[in-house]
Amino acid sequence: MHRRELLKMMASMPIAGAVGCSLSPKPTATTMGFTTMNLIFEGPFIFMMDNPQVRVLAPRVDGHRYMINGADAPASTYMLSGVAGIGDVQKTQYELPPGADAFWLSAGQLHLSLNPQESAFFTFVLPAPQKVVALRSRAVEIVDAFGNQRSAVMPTTYAFVYNVSDPAALALNPDTGWRPQSGAQSRFANLSVAAGLPLDVQDPTGQHAHIAFTELKSFLPGLSMEILSTGAEVNSGTVEGLPEIYRRGNQSQRHSERVAKVVTAVFKNDAPRATLRTVSAVLDCQSGGVGVHHP
């Protein structure tokens, strides 16, 4: 073939064919390279640290709101996929404030077992976490599980820390709409679960914390612990990769904290009058959870 004919042939070729894939669609974004998962529990939960899986239960309490990732979630049994447990709860590391040991109990020593007649609102079935950290807590006066009246510290928010084994498979099942990219910080995925009483619900007697703890104890008939009084909630620990908004507790408040926008509005004479409504309130049950270790 002569050189002039070859040049004519090249000039008649489609541009896309001449330059390869330059006009092809851009590839979609790949899954973020998560290496760590922080699963946060806020409110009165029961943590059954038993091999081969950990069970986390939220008792049904009148007036409580149950939320996952800042949104109301249905009652169900949930499982977290895409994370790796350490295989043995005896190897889980604990970062708890001094005095929090009163709320982490030995099932064998106290003859504690779950009441089969009680039904939880939330149940999470999880692998053993690498680490359990108390993020927030309250000073309390209690009668402990051994009948001694004393001061203690009651954690109200915990973080379960996991290694991510498969970022593409990281999900909560059944699906509640949570996506790992929501609340993510670089290689850290974050998911929060909350159970508590909204502040706009009246508690005139101030006894709700005791009622909630009584409901919690109904799952553990052998537990005789009593909470006499509670102090203010304070920060007590942290984990890497946790956004500041998750450190504050109060999940429904986080859900309502959005950037304000100015929009154009048109008012008509027949339009209803504007009213002020509470669309979200802070969850604050003043009661934390109880952890139970099995030998």
Disulfide bonds with the S-S distance in Angstrom:
none
